[in-house]
């Protein structure tokens, strides 16, 4: 992990992930998660950037199977689950977090969840980029909530671009082709039919290379004119043995549903914004340093360093989600008794105000934010694009600060857009500050890695006046 993260990983967190992944697997097995088997043993896939096959999976869909088992266990334990609600802000008691305010979309219903401990597990930057693999309802809220609550964000410049995101057939656009399939025999080819990964990564080709480097090589093929319309390379599924190909049930089903038979024809793929190595800084307990607030999964940062190796996303979610949950359960703060109405009123006052700001205008500005971030901090960065991006985000932010909502849905969109500008500024600002190339952060004007000056984290916090302040902090190596 440390090699794959270019030395920026927080070592205590790496140790936790390495050791507690085993416990997570055992716990999930007891809950009945049907991990794939081969020859009477648990099957393991060989993902990009890994020396050995080590990734467990469920052929019908790993994420959905995990969620099904965990939801079933939650119901058995009597956990209250509130479906169809959207978190719109945290409840604050001075410097502590005391729960969250939720909204039921398309209604005027607000629900206050009062909590002695709160865990942020809402994903990372989400749809902060114009073209992203994220679900449409994830828009960097967790990171914006954390900033507003007084927590720090670190490593926000390290945005990983998934190397093989489907762009054709159109019906499958945005679907990630599994890098595990490359380990099973799929190949990448450019417009002239060349298996170009053998040229750039001999003798392994598509194997033994991390995602960040693979994405850069694919983008270079496209930029230098060796891509196919509409701007990608061939993900050759026809070279995968039939029995292995059919084990990717959901991918084969979607491709066939779009009229493409993967045993005889291949999709076209290109890099797409996928995940962020940065996020809320946490300690070994999953604490953000803000009383009552914890974070896990992609909302949290520090374990992956400058690049996340394939297969560690799900492990991160399971291990640090459990870690944050255990810590939150042990450290529940006392009841706030008569102070609830004041905390809830403060959020509602921020949410509802007079004036006119149509919801379509808020959505237009969110699209502008995404376009600005994509142009400024895409897979290749430079001082020129980053400085222009900061200016652009600043203008949008001022327009949002001056705006007032005219309805509850508009107010929610407005608050979300404001948080997006804050998080976008940390992504672009961190990328501008880091005058080197490392992992998922690549500067065309600073192509070398600078071990002397940049083996540090960029940290952002929000000041009392709303300004974002940055500094560098050392990496914990013990």
C-alpha positions as CSV (number, residue, x, y, z in Angstrom):
1,X,0.0,0.0,0.0
2,X,2.8,2.4,0.9
3,X,4.6,1.8,-2.4
4,X,1.3,2.2,-4.3
5,X,0.6,5.4,-2.3
6,X,4.0,6.9,-3.1
7,X,4.9,7.1,0.6
8,X,2.1,9.6,1.6
9,X,0.1,6.9,3.5
10,X,-0.5,7.4,7.2
11,X,1.3,4.2,8.5
12,X,-1.0,3.6,11.5
13,X,-4.0,3.6,9.2
14,X,-2.3,1.3,6.7
15,X,-1.5,-1.1,9.5
16,X,-5.2,-1.1,10.6
17,X,-6.4,-1.8,7.0
18,X,-3.9,-4.6,6.5
19,X,-4.7,-6.4,9.7
20,X,-8.4,-5.8,10.1
21,X,-9.4,-6.7,6.6
22,X,-9.1,-10.3,7.8
23,X,-11.5,-9.7,10.6
24,X,-13.9,-8.0,8.2
25,X,-13.9,-11.0,5.9
26,X,-14.5,-13.4,8.8
27,X,-17.4,-11.3,10.1
28,X,-19.0,-11.1,6.7
29,X,-18.7,-14.8,6.1
30,X,-20.5,-15.5,9.4
31,X,-23.3,-13.1,8.2
32,X,-23.7,-15.3,5.1
33,X,-22.0,-13.2,2.4
34,X,-21.5,-15.7,-0.5
35,X,-17.9,-15.0,-1.5
36,X,-17.0,-16.8,-4.8
37,X,-15.1,-20.1,-4.4
38,X,-12.9,-22.1,-6.7
39,X,-11.8,-25.7,-6.0
40,X,-13.2,-25.6,-2.5
41,X,-11.3,-22.4,-1.5
42,X,-12.2,-18.7,-1.6
43,X,-11.6,-17.4,-5.1
44,X,-9.3,-14.4,-5.4
45,X,-9.0,-12.1,-8.5
46,X,-5.8,-10.4,-9.6
47,X,-6.4,-6.7,-9.8
48,X,-4.1,-4.1,-11.4
49,X,-1.2,-2.9,-9.3
50,X,-1.2,-6.0,-7.2
51,X,1.6,-8.6,-7.2
52,X,-0.7,-11.5,-6.2
53,X,-4.4,-12.3,-6.7
54,X,-6.0,-11.1,-3.4
55,X,-9.4,-9.6,-4.1
56,X,-12.5,-11.5,-3.0
57,X,-15.7,-11.0,-4.9
58,X,-19.3,-12.2,-5.4
59,X,-20.0,-12.9,-9.1
60,X,-23.6,-11.5,-9.0
61,X,-22.3,-8.2,-7.6
62,X,-20.1,-7.6,-4.6
63,X,-21.5,-4.3,-3.3
64,X,-25.2,-5.4,-3.5
65,X,-24.5,-8.7,-1.7
66,X,-22.6,-6.9,1.1
67,X,-25.4,-4.4,1.5
68,X,-28.0,-7.1,1.6
69,X,-26.2,-9.0,4.3
70,X,-25.5,-5.9,6.4
71,X,-29.1,-4.6,6.1
72,X,-30.4,-8.0,7.2
73,X,-28.1,-7.9,10.3
74,X,-29.1,-4.4,11.1
75,X,-32.8,-5.3,11.1
76,X,-32.1,-8.3,13.3
77,X,-30.4,-6.0,15.8
78,X,-33.3,-3.6,15.8
79,X,-31.4,-0.7,14.2
80,X,-33.7,2.1,13.0
81,X,-33.3,2.8,9.3
82,X,-34.8,6.0,7.8
83,X,-35.1,5.5,4.1
84,X,-35.7,8.2,1.4
85,X,-34.2,11.0,3.5
86,X,-31.3,13.3,2.6
87,X,-28.8,14.7,5.1
88,X,-28.7,18.5,4.5
89,X,-26.6,19.7,7.5
90,X,-25.1,18.8,10.9
91,X,-26.6,19.9,14.2
92,X,-24.0,21.8,16.2
93,X,-23.5,22.6,19.9
94,X,-20.7,25.1,20.0
95,X,-17.6,23.0,18.8
96,X,-19.4,19.6,19.0
97,X,-21.6,17.7,16.5
98,X,-24.9,16.5,17.9
99,X,-26.7,14.8,15.0
100,X,-28.0,15.9,11.6
101,X,-31.0,17.5,9.9
102,X,-32.6,15.4,7.2
103,X,-35.0,16.3,4.4
104,X,-37.5,14.2,2.5
105,X,-37.1,15.3,-1.1
106,X,-40.2,16.8,-2.9
107,X,-41.8,17.6,0.5
108,X,-41.6,20.3,3.2
109,X,-40.7,17.7,5.8
110,X,-37.5,18.1,7.9
111,X,-36.4,15.4,10.4
112,X,-34.0,16.1,13.2
113,X,-31.8,13.1,14.2
114,X,-30.3,13.8,17.7
115,X,-27.1,11.9,18.3
116,X,-24.5,11.5,20.9
117,X,-22.1,10.4,18.1
118,X,-22.3,10.9,14.4
119,X,-20.4,9.0,11.6
120,X,-19.9,10.5,8.2
121,X,-20.1,7.7,5.6
122,X,-21.4,9.5,2.6
123,X,-18.6,9.0,0.0
124,X,-16.1,11.5,-1.2
125,X,-16.0,14.2,-3.9
126,X,-18.8,12.6,-5.9
127,X,-20.2,14.6,-8.8
128,X,-17.6,17.4,-8.4
129,X,-16.3,16.5,-11.8
130,X,-18.4,16.9,-15.0
131,X,-17.7,13.2,-16.0
132,X,-17.6,10.9,-13.0
133,X,-18.4,7.3,-12.1
134,X,-20.1,8.4,-8.9
135,X,-23.8,8.0,-8.3
136,X,-25.7,11.2,-9.1
137,X,-26.8,11.9,-5.5
138,X,-23.2,12.1,-4.1
139,X,-21.9,15.7,-4.4
140,X,-19.1,16.1,-1.8
141,X,-21.6,16.8,1.1
142,X,-19.6,14.8,3.7
143,X,-16.5,16.8,3.1
144,X,-18.4,20.1,3.1
145,X,-20.2,19.1,6.4
146,X,-16.8,18.3,7.9
147,X,-15.3,21.6,6.9
148,X,-18.2,23.5,8.3
149,X,-17.9,21.6,11.6
150,X,-14.2,22.5,12.0
151,X,-12.6,19.3,10.8
152,X,-9.6,19.2,8.4
153,X,-9.4,17.9,4.8
154,X,-6.1,16.4,3.6
155,X,-4.7,15.1,0.3
156,X,-7.5,16.6,-1.8
157,X,-5.3,17.0,-4.9
158,X,-5.1,13.2,-5.3
159,X,-8.2,12.4,-7.5
160,X,-8.0,9.0,-9.0
161,X,-9.3,8.6,-12.5
162,X,-10.7,5.1,-13.2
163,X,-8.7,4.0,-16.3
164,X,-11.4,2.0,-18.0
165,X,-14.8,3.6,-17.9
166,X,-17.2,2.7,-20.7
167,X,-18.0,5.4,-23.2
168,X,-19.4,3.1,-25.9
169,X,-22.0,1.6,-26.2
170,X,-23.8,4.7,-25.1
171,X,-26.3,2.7,-23.0
172,X,-23.4,1.6,-20.8
173,X,-21.7,5.0,-20.6
174,X,-20.2,5.5,-17.1
175,X,-19.9,1.7,-16.3
176,X,-16.5,0.8,-15.0
177,X,-15.0,-2.2,-16.7
178,X,-13.3,-4.3,-14.0
179,X,-9.5,-4.1,-13.9
180,X,-9.7,-7.7,-12.6
181,X,-10.8,-8.7,-16.1
182,X,-7.4,-7.5,-17.4
183,X,-5.9,-10.0,-15.0
184,X,-8.1,-12.6,-16.5
185,X,-6.9,-12.0,-20.0
186,X,-8.7,-8.8,-21.4
187,X,-6.4,-6.5,-23.3
188,X,-6.3,-2.8,-24.1
189,X,-5.8,-1.8,-27.8
190,X,-5.6,1.6,-29.6
191,X,-7.2,2.6,-32.9
192,X,-4.5,0.8,-34.9
193,X,-5.1,-2.4,-33.0
194,X,-1.8,-2.2,-31.0
195,X,-1.7,-3.6,-27.5
196,X,0.0,-0.4,-26.3
197,X,0.4,-1.4,-22.7
198,X,3.1,-3.9,-23.7
199,X,5.0,-0.8,-25.1
200,X,4.6,1.3,-22.0
201,X,4.8,-1.5,-19.3
202,X,6.9,-4.3,-20.7
203,X,6.7,-7.3,-20.3
204,X,3.5,-7.3,-18.1
205,X,1.3,-5.1,-20.3
206,X,-2.1,-4.6,-18.4
207,X,-0.9,-6.4,-15.3
208,X,1.4,-5.3,-12.4
209,X,0.6,-1.6,-13.0
210,X,-1.5,0.6,-10.7
211,X,-4.6,2.4,-11.9
212,X,-3.2,5.9,-11.8
213,X,-0.4,5.0,-14.2
214,X,-2.7,3.0,-16.5
215,X,-5.1,5.9,-16.7
216,X,-2.2,8.2,-17.8
217,X,-1.1,5.8,-20.5
218,X,-4.6,5.5,-21.9
219,X,-5.1,9.2,-21.9
220,X,-1.8,9.7,-23.7
221,X,-2.9,7.3,-26.4
222,X,-6.1,9.4,-26.8
223,X,-4.4,12.8,-26.7
224,X,-1.8,11.7,-29.3
225,X,-4.4,10.6,-31.8
226,X,-4.4,6.9,-31.3
227,X,-7.8,6.7,-29.7
228,X,-11.2,5.7,-31.3
229,X,-14.3,7.8,-31.6
230,X,-15.8,9.0,-29.3
231,X,-12.4,9.4,-27.6
232,X,-11.2,6.1,-26.0
233,X,-9.4,2.8,-26.5
234,X,-10.7,-0.8,-27.0
235,X,-11.2,-2.9,-23.9
236,X,-10.8,-6.3,-25.6
237,X,-13.1,-8.7,-23.9
238,X,-12.8,-11.3,-26.7
239,X,-9.5,-12.5,-25.4
240,X,-10.9,-13.6,-22.0
241,X,-11.6,-17.3,-21.6
242,X,-15.4,-17.9,-21.8
243,X,-15.8,-19.3,-18.3
244,X,-13.9,-16.3,-16.8
245,X,-15.8,-13.8,-18.9
246,X,-19.2,-15.2,-17.8
247,X,-18.2,-14.8,-14.1
248,X,-18.6,-11.0,-14.6
249,X,-22.3,-11.4,-14.6
250,X,-23.5,-7.8,-14.2
251,X,-21.0,-6.4,-16.8
252,X,-21.9,-9.1,-19.4
253,X,-25.6,-8.6,-18.8
254,X,-25.4,-4.8,-19.3
255,X,-23.2,-5.1,-22.4
256,X,-25.6,-7.6,-24.0
257,X,-28.6,-5.4,-23.0
258,X,-27.0,-2.7,-25.0
259,X,-26.6,-5.0,-28.0
260,X,-22.9,-5.8,-27.6
261,X,-21.9,-9.5,-27.4
262,X,-18.7,-9.4,-25.3
263,X,-17.4,-12.7,-26.6
264,X,-17.2,-11.3,-30.1
265,X,-17.1,-7.5,-29.8
266,X,-15.5,-5.1,-27.3
267,X,-16.6,-1.9,-25.5
268,X,-14.6,1.4,-25.8
269,X,-13.3,2.9,-22.6
270,X,-11.5,6.1,-21.3
271,X,-10.4,7.4,-18.0
272,X,-13.1,9.0,-15.8
273,X,-13.0,10.8,-12.4
274,X,-13.6,8.0,-9.9
275,X,-12.4,8.5,-6.3
276,X,-10.4,10.8,-4.1
277,X,-7.6,9.7,-1.9
278,X,-8.2,12.8,0.2
279,X,-11.0,13.6,2.6
280,X,-11.6,14.2,6.3
281,X,-8.4,13.6,8.4
282,X,-9.0,10.9,11.0
283,X,-6.9,9.3,13.7
284,X,-6.7,5.6,14.6
285,X,-10.1,5.7,16.2
286,X,-11.8,7.2,13.1
287,X,-12.2,10.5,15.0
288,X,-12.1,13.7,13.0
289,X,-10.9,15.7,16.1
290,X,-14.3,17.4,16.3
291,X,-16.2,16.2,19.4
292,X,-19.0,13.8,18.4
293,X,-17.9,13.4,14.8
294,X,-16.3,10.3,13.1
295,X,-15.7,9.4,9.5
296,X,-15.1,6.2,7.5
297,X,-14.8,4.9,4.0
298,X,-14.2,7.4,1.2
299,X,-15.3,10.3,3.4
300,X,-12.1,9.7,5.4
301,X,-8.5,10.2,4.3
302,X,-4.9,9.2,5.0
303,X,-4.7,5.5,4.4
304,X,-4.2,5.5,0.6
305,X,-1.6,8.3,0.2
306,X,-1.2,9.5,-3.4
307,X,-3.0,6.6,-5.1
308,X,-5.4,3.9,-4.1
309,X,-4.4,0.4,-5.3
310,X,-7.1,-1.7,-6.9
311,X,-9.2,-3.7,-4.5
312,X,-8.7,-1.4,-1.5
313,X,-11.8,0.7,-1.9
314,X,-14.2,-1.9,-0.5
315,X,-11.8,-3.0,2.2
316,X,-11.4,0.6,3.3
317,X,-15.2,1.1,3.6
318,X,-15.7,-2.1,5.6
319,X,-12.7,-1.7,7.9
320,X,-12.9,2.0,8.7
321,X,-16.7,2.0,8.7
322,X,-16.5,-0.6,11.5
323,X,-13.7,1.3,13.2
324,X,-15.6,4.6,13.2
325,X,-18.8,2.7,14.4
326,X,-17.0,1.1,17.3
327,X,-15.4,4.3,18.4
328,X,-18.7,6.3,18.1
329,X,-20.4,3.6,20.2
330,X,-17.7,3.9,22.9
331,X,-17.7,7.7,23.0
332,X,-21.3,8.7,22.9
333,X,-21.7,12.2,24.3
334,X,-24.3,13.1,27.0
335,X,-27.7,14.4,26.0
336,X,-28.0,18.1,25.3
337,X,-31.4,18.3,27.0
338,X,-33.0,21.7,26.5
339,X,-30.5,22.9,23.9
340,X,-32.0,21.0,21.0
341,X,-34.4,23.7,19.8
342,X,-31.6,26.2,19.6
343,X,-29.4,23.8,17.5
344,X,-32.2,22.9,15.2
345,X,-33.3,26.5,14.8
346,X,-29.7,27.5,13.8
347,X,-29.7,25.1,10.9
348,X,-33.2,26.0,9.8
349,X,-32.3,29.7,9.9
350,X,-29.4,29.0,7.6
351,X,-31.6,26.9,5.4
352,X,-34.6,29.2,4.9
353,X,-34.3,32.9,4.0
354,X,-36.2,35.4,1.9
355,X,-35.5,36.4,-1.7
356,X,-35.7,34.8,-5.1
357,X,-33.3,32.1,-6.3
358,X,-34.9,29.6,-8.6
359,X,-33.9,26.0,-8.2
360,X,-32.9,25.8,-11.8
361,X,-30.3,28.6,-11.3
362,X,-28.7,26.6,-8.4
363,X,-28.5,23.6,-10.6
364,X,-26.9,25.6,-13.4
365,X,-24.2,26.9,-11.1
366,X,-23.5,23.3,-9.9
367,X,-22.9,22.4,-13.5
368,X,-20.5,25.3,-13.8
369,X,-18.7,24.1,-10.7
370,X,-18.3,20.6,-12.3
371,X,-17.1,22.0,-15.6
372,X,-14.6,24.3,-13.9
373,X,-13.1,21.5,-11.7
374,X,-12.8,19.2,-14.7
375,X,-11.0,21.8,-16.8
376,X,-8.7,22.9,-14.0
377,X,-7.9,19.7,-12.2
378,X,-8.3,16.9,-14.7
379,X,-5.9,14.0,-15.3
380,X,-3.2,16.5,-16.3
381,X,-2.8,19.8,-14.3
382,X,-0.7,23.0,-14.7
383,X,-0.4,26.3,-12.9
384,X,-2.3,28.1,-15.7
385,X,-5.3,25.8,-15.6
386,X,-5.3,25.6,-11.8
387,X,-5.1,29.4,-11.2
388,X,-7.9,29.9,-13.8
389,X,-10.0,27.3,-11.9
390,X,-9.5,29.0,-8.5
391,X,-10.7,32.3,-10.0
392,X,-13.7,30.6,-11.6
393,X,-14.7,28.8,-8.4
394,X,-14.3,32.1,-6.5
395,X,-16.7,33.9,-8.7
396,X,-19.3,31.1,-8.5
397,X,-18.9,31.0,-4.7
398,X,-19.5,34.7,-4.4
399,X,-22.6,34.4,-6.6
400,X,-23.9,31.7,-4.3
401,X,-23.1,33.6,-1.1
402,X,-25.1,36.6,-2.4
403,X,-28.1,34.4,-3.4
404,X,-31.2,33.7,-1.3
405,X,-33.6,30.8,-1.7
406,X,-37.3,31.0,-2.4
407,X,-38.3,27.5,-1.4
408,X,-37.1,24.5,0.6
409,X,-35.9,22.5,-2.4
410,X,-34.1,25.6,-3.7
411,X,-32.5,26.2,-0.3
412,X,-31.2,22.6,-0.2
413,X,-29.7,23.0,-3.7
414,X,-28.1,26.3,-2.7
415,X,-26.5,24.9,0.4
416,X,-25.2,21.9,-1.5
417,X,-23.7,24.1,-4.2
418,X,-22.0,26.3,-1.6
419,X,-20.4,23.2,-0.1
420,X,-19.3,22.1,-3.5
421,X,-17.4,25.3,-4.1
422,X,-15.6,24.9,-0.7
423,X,-14.5,21.4,-1.6
424,X,-13.7,22.3,-5.2
425,X,-11.4,25.0,-3.8
426,X,-9.5,22.5,-1.7
427,X,-9.0,20.2,-4.7
428,X,-7.8,22.9,-7.0
429,X,-5.9,24.8,-4.3
430,X,-4.0,21.6,-3.1
431,X,-3.1,20.7,-6.7
432,X,-1.7,24.2,-7.3
433,X,0.3,24.1,-4.0
434,X,1.9,20.7,-4.8
435,X,4.6,21.6,-7.3
436,X,5.5,18.0,-8.3
437,X,3.9,15.0,-9.8
438,X,3.0,12.1,-7.5
439,X,0.6,9.2,-8.0
440,X,-2.8,10.5,-9.1
441,X,-1.6,14.1,-9.1
442,X,0.2,14.9,-12.4
443,X,1.6,18.4,-13.2
444,X,2.7,19.0,-16.8
445,X,4.8,21.9,-15.5
446,X,6.3,19.9,-12.6
447,X,6.6,16.4,-14.0
448,X,9.2,15.1,-11.5
449,X,8.5,13.7,-8.0
450,X,10.1,15.8,-5.3
451,X,10.9,13.6,-2.3
452,X,12.8,16.3,-0.5
453,X,10.0,18.9,-0.2
454,X,6.7,17.2,-0.9
455,X,6.5,14.1,1.3
456,X,3.9,15.9,3.3
457,X,0.1,16.4,3.3
458,X,-1.7,19.5,2.2
459,X,-4.3,20.3,4.9
460,X,-7.3,22.7,4.6
461,X,-9.5,24.1,7.4
462,X,-12.3,26.7,7.4
463,X,-11.7,29.8,9.4
464,X,-14.4,31.5,11.5
465,X,-14.9,34.1,8.7
466,X,-15.5,31.3,6.1
467,X,-12.1,31.5,4.4
468,X,-10.2,28.3,3.7
469,X,-6.7,28.2,5.2
470,X,-4.0,25.7,4.1
471,X,-0.8,24.3,5.6
472,X,1.5,21.3,5.2
473,X,1.7,18.6,7.8
474,X,4.1,15.7,8.2
475,X,3.2,12.1,7.3
476,X,3.0,9.8,10.4
477,X,5.4,7.0,9.7
478,X,5.3,5.0,12.9
